[in-house]
Amino acid sequence: MMTTNERLIVGLDVPTVKEAEAIVTAIGDDVIFYKIGYQLVFAGGLEFARELAQSGRKIFLDMKLLDIDNTVASGVENIAKMGMSMLTLHAYPKAMRAAVAAAKGSDLTLLGVTVLTSMDDADLVEAGYQGDARSLVLKRAEQAREAGMGGIVCSAEESSAVRDIVGPDMAVVTPGIRPTGADAGDQKRVVTPFDAIQGGSSHLVVGRPIVKAADPKAAARAILDEMLRASFPANR
């Protein structure tokens, strides 16, 4: 059983390592899991990720890899050596199979990104896909399971259906989480922390509602409390 603070992943979507360090310091021990993506990676974030991992924190490296098999495999091998806990790649079958083979024997959990939470059905049509977002998410969940991936990234709107497909052991990681009353920003498929946990999500990724808050520690605690109430409804 994971503790609640192992299930909340704070997205360090800030422009500098200095700002990221300040957020981690402000939150303290309430959160042990952090996401580092493109914005911070290209500002020295990879070394910062390594340092956080060495300090005992868990790191979700959100790189959304997609390339020829050999390139994906080579990248995964090096990322596994960095001590990262989770890594994303786009849920294309060939890429997932190459990544799974490369990560074998490591503690790295590979996550297949299904459909970005900033995209809706119209965006997929514009990108050349047929069908709706939900159908594509479920298809890619099946493919991720068959490839031996460690988990899936999807909107919490689809997490219950995805959980039915991938079973109890794979991670179901959901971004686009917004506390009740919060601004959705550029996300189009958003869900509250309570509903996400109730729907079968194993991990929630929360960025702006925490890192942009006047008090990041208090914001993180409020979300953790909501997650706890969802996990144990008798506490409501």
Secondary structure by P-SEA (a helix, b strand, c coil): cccccccbbbbcccccaaaaaaaaaaacccccbbbbcaaaaaaaaaaaaaaaaaacccccccccccccaaaaaaaaaaaaaacccbbbccccaaaaaaaaaaaccccbbbbbbcccccccaaaaaaacccccaaaaaaaaaaaaaaaccccccccccaaaaaaaacccccccccccccccccccccccccccaaaaaaacccbbbbcccccccccaaaaaaaaaaaaaaaaccccc
